[in-house]
Amino acid sequence: MGGREARPVSQVAEKKPKSWMIDTRPLRVVAYRRMWIGNGASFFGFQFTAVAVPVEMYAITDSTTWVGLIGVAALVPLLIFGLWGGAVADVVDRRRLLLASSVITWTSTLGLLVQAVAGLHSPHLLLALTAVQSAGFAISSPARNAIIPRIVPGDLVPAANTLNYTTTTAGGVLGPLAAGLIMGIWSTEAGVEVAYAVDALLFTMTFWATWRLPAIPPIEREEGDEKPSAGLRGIAVGLKFLVTQPVLLLSFAIDLIAMIFAMPRALFPAVAENQFGGGSAVGWLYSAIAIGSLLGGLTSGWISRVRRQGLALVVAVVGWGVAIGFSGLATHLWLMVLLLAVAGAADLVSAVYRQSIMQTFAPDRLRGRLQGVFTVVVAGGPRLGDLRAGATADVTGVTGSWAGGGFVAAGLAVALAAVSPALIRYRPASESSEDR
């Protein structure tokens, strides 16, 4: 099919709801609804692995630095395969690419289960399997996100992204809580085995959802357009477009600031064990940000109505950093969870606007490649944050690494917006073409 033939009927986007509750109109689109169900189920399962890997690593090594290295192991494949996967997504049928990359992710999850059952207790093997899993994610993510503007009307792109983030964060709430409950009931060894098994089982939902998608081939090129390439030349074309667009560059930069300086995830196992006695506390910490994102998503009906999307993105990132900073100073679990939830709500808002700006700003012929860069930034940033948090904690202590990073991120976001105002002036092209 051609580029716009995959869109549903325009009547779906006729009326904009005035409610503050989440906008569910994209669910009327059958193809999107299937993706939404499959992605939600698989992300819920992945949260078990996201908790189990650092918990198993900390149990093996008793070191926050080793836990931080999990982020490095995931980052390198993201840098390589995120860019390449984005280039491929502009050349081949995006549905087929999703199917192939899902096999890689599922196989790595089975590998994590096998090593846990076998009792290998190898930190190096954990890092290797994390790297393979990251490669599968990096290849699939650009195609998955580039599909959305092809199957929903343009007016519904922010609402569709909000639904995606809200559903995945719902999994981010329930998954870590369930994983934490498992860790509290059983031993760490048995708990991680169950966690990996649940992830492998639920990931089959992604295969179902992707299989039922319509074909999403590249759009027909207009005369004079460059011929898409899955190699270095194709990547270079996408990067060349990116560096000429200040709005996109700034949206990527502000996300890196937020994640590198203010992501405390690598510190959760140590804080749960040393400050709160272990057990289910680790599940609450891993769930807290997602709880806030879920609540933010459920009350997100206003998001599609905001036209100053760039300014909203900056405000959300500053809110994220401040909330993370204060959560690092908390001494009670309930207060730490509450402040992390506030940060999560801010992160939901920033994530929706980052994704929507990228999807609607980039032409479809470049969307896969720019989604590849987006994947590297969005998924790579938290992993760099894991490394920074873990390494800094060994020098300054957990509180200094956690709280200090949050406040630094907020300050840098304000400074970036003040020095380069193109982002805070940005509005969607339908209202203002000057930013393009």
ChimeraX attribute file (.defattr): number of C-alpha atoms within 10 A of each C-alpha:
attribute: neighborCount
match mode: 1-to-1
recipient: residues
	/A:1	12
	/A:2	14
	/A:3	17
	/A:4	14
	/A:5	12
	/A:6	20
	/A:7	17
	/A:8	19
	/A:9	12
	/A:10	11
	/A:11	8
	/A:12	17
	/A:13	16
	/A:14	10
	/A:15	8
	/A:16	14
	/A:17	16
	/A:18	11
	/A:19	11
	/A:20	13
	/A:21	15
	/A:22	21
	/A:23	25
	/A:24	14
	/A:25	18
	/A:26	25
	/A:27	19
	/A:28	12
	/A:29	16
	/A:30	15
	/A:31	21
	/A:32	21
	/A:33	16
	/A:34	20
	/A:35	24
	/A:36	22
	/A:37	17
	/A:38	19
	/A:39	24
	/A:40	26
	/A:41	20
	/A:42	22
	/A:43	24
	/A:44	25
	/A:45	28
	/A:46	25
	/A:47	27
	/A:48	31
	/A:49	28
	/A:50	20
	/A:51	26
	/A:52	25
	/A:53	22
	/A:54	25
	/A:55	23
	/A:56	23
	/A:57	24
	/A:58	20
	/A:59	15
	/A:60	13
	/A:61	14
	/A:62	14
	/A:63	16
	/A:64	25
	/A:65	21
	/A:66	22
	/A:67	31
	/A:68	25
	/A:69	23
	/A:70	26
	/A:71	27
	/A:72	21
	/A:73	21
	/A:74	25
	/A:75	25
	/A:76	17
	/A:77	23
	/A:78	31
	/A:79	20
	/A:80	15
	/A:81	22
	/A:82	34
	/A:83	31
	/A:84	23
	/A:85	32
	/A:86	33
	/A:87	34
	/A:88	26
	/A:89	35
	/A:90	27
	/A:91	19
	/A:92	17
	/A:93	17
	/A:94	27
	/A:95	21
	/A:96	19
	/A:97	21
	/A:98	24
	/A:99	17
	/A:100	14
	/A:101	19
	/A:102	21
	/A:103	15
	/A:104	18
	/A:105	24
	/A:106	21
	/A:107	16
	/A:108	21
	/A:109	23
	/A:110	17
	/A:111	20
	/A:112	26
	/A:113	22
	/A:114	15
	/A:115	16
	/A:116	21
	/A:117	16
	/A:118	10
	/A:119	11
	/A:120	11
	/A:121	17
	/A:122	14
	/A:123	18
	/A:124	13
	/A:125	14
	/A:126	21
	/A:127	21
	/A:128	16
	/A:129	23
	/A:130	26
	/A:131	22
	/A:132	22
	/A:133	26
	/A:134	27
	/A:135	25
	/A:136	25
	/A:137	24
	/A:138	30
	/A:139	31
	/A:140	29
	/A:141	24
	/A:142	32
	/A:143	29
	/A:144	20
	/A:145	21
	/A:146	25
	/A:147	22
	/A:148	21
	/A:149	24
	/A:150	21
	/A:151	24
	/A:152	28
	/A:153	21
	/A:154	18
	/A:155	18
	/A:156	22
	/A:157	23
	/A:158	24
	/A:159	27
	/A:160	27
	/A:161	24
	/A:162	30
	/A:163	25
	/A:164	21
	/A:165	25
	/A:166	27
	/A:167	23
	/A:168	25
	/A:169	28
	/A:170	23
	/A:171	26
	/A:172	28
	/A:173	25
	/A:174	21
	/A:175	29
	/A:176	30
	/A:177	24
	/A:178	19
	/A:179	29
	/A:180	27
	/A:181	18
	/A:182	21
	/A:183	26
	/A:184	17
	/A:185	13
	/A:186	14
	/A:187	11
	/A:188	16
	/A:189	17
	/A:190	14
	/A:191	22
	/A:192	27
	/A:193	22
	/A:194	20
	/A:195	28
	/A:196	27
	/A:197	18
	/A:198	22
	/A:199	25
	/A:200	23
	/A:201	15
	/A:202	20
	/A:203	24
	/A:204	17
	/A:205	20
	/A:206	23
	/A:207	20
	/A:208	15
	/A:209	19
	/A:210	23
	/A:211	16
	/A:212	13
	/A:213	18
	/A:214	14
	/A:215	15
	/A:216	23
	/A:217	19
	/A:218	19
	/A:219	17
	/A:220	11
	/A:221	13
	/A:222	9
	/A:223	6
	/A:224	6
	/A:225	9
	/A:226	11
	/A:227	11
	/A:228	21
	/A:229	17
	/A:230	18
	/A:231	13
	/A:232	12
	/A:233	12
	/A:234	23
	/A:235	24
	/A:236	15
	/A:237	17
	/A:238	24
	/A:239	16
	/A:240	11
	/A:241	13
	/A:242	18
	/A:243	11
	/A:244	11
	/A:245	15
	/A:246	16
	/A:247	24
	/A:248	21
	/A:249	14
	/A:250	20
	/A:251	24
	/A:252	19
	/A:253	15
	/A:254	24
	/A:255	24
	/A:256	22
	/A:257	25
	/A:258	28
	/A:259	28
	/A:260	22
	/A:261	28
	/A:262	32
	/A:263	27
	/A:264	30
	/A:265	22
	/A:266	31
	/A:267	23
	/A:268	22
	/A:269	28
	/A:270	21
	/A:271	18
	/A:272	20
	/A:273	14
	/A:274	10
	/A:275	13
	/A:276	15
	/A:277	12
	/A:278	17
	/A:279	20
	/A:280	21
	/A:281	24
	/A:282	27
	/A:283	27
	/A:284	26
	/A:285	28
	/A:286	28
	/A:287	30
	/A:288	26
	/A:289	27
	/A:290	31
	/A:291	27
	/A:292	27
	/A:293	31
	/A:294	27
	/A:295	19
	/A:296	25
	/A:297	29
	/A:298	18
	/A:299	17
	/A:300	23
	/A:301	20
	/A:302	15
	/A:303	21
	/A:304	23
	/A:305	14
	/A:306	13
	/A:307	15
	/A:308	16
	/A:309	25
	/A:310	26
	/A:311	19
	/A:312	20
	/A:313	25
	/A:314	24
	/A:315	19
	/A:316	24
	/A:317	29
	/A:318	26
	/A:319	24
	/A:320	31
	/A:321	31
	/A:322	23
	/A:323	25
	/A:324	32
	/A:325	28
	/A:326	19
	/A:327	26
	/A:328	22
	/A:329	16
	/A:330	16
	/A:331	11
	/A:332	11
	/A:333	16
	/A:334	13
	/A:335	15
	/A:336	20
	/A:337	22
	/A:338	19
	/A:339	23
	/A:340	29
	/A:341	27
	/A:342	24
	/A:343	31
	/A:344	29
	/A:345	26
	/A:346	25
	/A:347	28
	/A:348	28
	/A:349	24
	/A:350	27
	/A:351	21
	/A:352	25
	/A:353	27
	/A:354	24
	/A:355	20
	/A:356	23
	/A:357	23
	/A:358	19
	/A:359	25
	/A:360	17
	/A:361	17
	/A:362	20
	/A:363	11
	/A:364	20
	/A:365	23
	/A:366	24
	/A:367	27
	/A:368	34
	/A:369	34
	/A:370	30
	/A:371	29
	/A:372	34
	/A:373	27
	/A:374	26
	/A:375	26
	/A:376	24
	/A:377	23
	/A:378	20
	/A:379	23
	/A:380	27
	/A:381	24
	/A:382	26
	/A:383	27
	/A:384	24
	/A:385	26
	/A:386	29
	/A:387	26
	/A:388	25
	/A:389	30
	/A:390	28
	/A:391	22
	/A:392	18
	/A:393	19
	/A:394	13
	/A:395	10
	/A:396	12
	/A:397	13
	/A:398	23
	/A:399	18
	/A:400	17
	/A:401	25
	/A:402	29
	/A:403	23
	/A:404	21
	/A:405	28
	/A:406	31
	/A:407	21
	/A:408	18
	/A:409	29
	/A:410	27
	/A:411	14
	/A:412	18
	/A:413	23
	/A:414	15
	/A:415	11
	/A:416	16
	/A:417	19
	/A:418	12
	/A:419	8
	/A:420	13
	/A:421	15
	/A:422	19
	/A:423	25
	/A:424	20
	/A:425	16
	/A:426	22
	/A:427	20
	/A:428	19
	/A:429	13
	/A:430	8
	/A:431	10
	/A:432	12
	/A:433	10
	/A:434	10
	/A:435	15
	/A:436	14
